[in-house]
Amino acid sequence: MPEVSHFPDPAGPQAIEVLLVEDDPGDVLMTTEAFELSPIRSTLHVVGDGEQALRFLRRSGEFTGAPRPSLILLDLNLPRRNGLEVLAELKADPDLLTIPVVIFSTSQAETDIKASYQLHANAYITKPVSLDRFTEAIRQVDDFFLTLAKLPG
């Protein structure tokens, strides 16, 4: 999966690390493009399933050198382990539970929304269908979580 770096100001602060957990290549591409358009200095790391996400977060296997993300964008419908399973596991881990998690899913099911918040997701966003709205949703997440909100180090 791709890793995208966006560095508009080389003299600025260190890039913010973002982990995207997404198996749909089209959604990966749209998210990558939205990050490239963002003025926020960030590096987007992409994994395609729940097992890879947990290995990335725990820096195990092929991800031993992975950075700790400041934000996780998590799809629910993933192979191997779904997003709710990943969310439950990372929020139960004292080393990972402080990382903000935004659920970014096509599901509008009330059961998914409720379960996500019960498992301590920080936000639940239904993926817009159009490219413009999708890009705007990512921009708003960036603006809030990467600019306005203070994230743990």
N, C-alpha and C positions, 0 to 999 in steps of 0.2 A: 504494500500500500504506500501511497505517496507521503512525503513529509514536506510541508510547505513552510518556508521562512518568509516573513514579511518584516523588513527593516527599513522603514521610511526615514528614521533619524539615527544614523550610526553612532552619534555622540550621546544618544538618549539612554534610558535605563535598560537593564537586561530584558531580553524578550520574555514574554509570558508564555509558558508552555500550556498547550491545550491538547487534550486527548479526545479524539472523535472515535466513537465506537459505532461503526456503521458498516453493513454488508452490501448495501445497494450502491453500485458504482456511479449511478446518476446522482444520487444524493451526496456521495463523496465529492464528485466533481463540482456540484453547485455549492457545497460548503467550502471547498477549497477556493473557488472563485470569489465567494463572499469574503473570505479571510484576506485574499489578495487585494481586494478593494478597500479593506479596512485601514484606517490611519493608525490603528493600534499595533504596536510592535509585538508580534506574536509568532510562535512556531506551532504549527498544527501537526500532530502525530495522528496517524490513522491505523486502527486495527479493525479487522473484519468479523470478529466473533467474540462471544463472552469469555471463552477460555483465554484467548490472546489478551483481552483487556485485563484480566486478573494477573496474567504473567507480566504484562507491561507495568501494572501498578505495583506489583511485588518485586519487579526487576529480576525476574527469573527466566531461565531458558535463553532464548534468543534476545531477550530484553534486559540483560544484566547491566548495560550502560544507559538504560532509559532514564530520562529526567523525571522528577516528580511533577505531575501536571498541577497547574493552578486552578484548572477548570476541566470538567469532563462533560462532553455532550454525548448522551447515551441513547441509542435507539432501543426500543423494546423487543422488536421482532428480529432476533439474532440467532444464528446457528450455534450449536453446541451448548450454550447457556444463554437463556434469554436475558433481556435487560433487567427484569425484576430480580432474577437470581443474582446477577452481577451487583446490582444496587444493594441487595440484602447482605451479600458477602462483604462488600467494601465498607458499608456502614457499620458492620459488626467488628471490623478490624480497627483497633485503636490508632494504628499508624496511618490509616487512610480516611477515617470518618470525617475529618475536617475539610476534605477536598469537596468543594461545591459540585453538585451534579445537576445538570439540566437534562430532563428527559425530552428528547426531540423525536417524536414518533408520529406515524400516520394515524395511530389509533385515537379515536375520540370516545372510546368506551369509558363510561363512568367507573367501571371496576378497575380499569388500568390506571386512571387518574387517581382514584382513591388509594389503590395499592401503592402507587409511587410515592404519594405523600406520607402514607403510613410507614414506608420504609425510609423516610427522611430525605426524599428528593428536595432540592432547593427550588425547582420550578418544573412545570410541565407545559410543553409547547407542542401543539399539533402542527406538523409540517404543512406549510402552505403548498398548494399545487403549482402555482405559477412561479416562474423564476424570479420575477421582481419581488413578489411577496416573500419568497423563500430567502432571498438575499437580504431583504429588510428585516426579517425575523432574526437572522444571524447577526446583522448589524446591531439590532437592539440588545441582543444577548451580550455582544461584545461591549457595547456602551455601558450596560449596567454592571456586568460581572468583572470586566477587565479595566474599566475606567472609574466608574462611580463607587462601586463597592470595594471595601478593603478586604483583600484575601489573605489567609494565613500564609506565612512564608514556608 
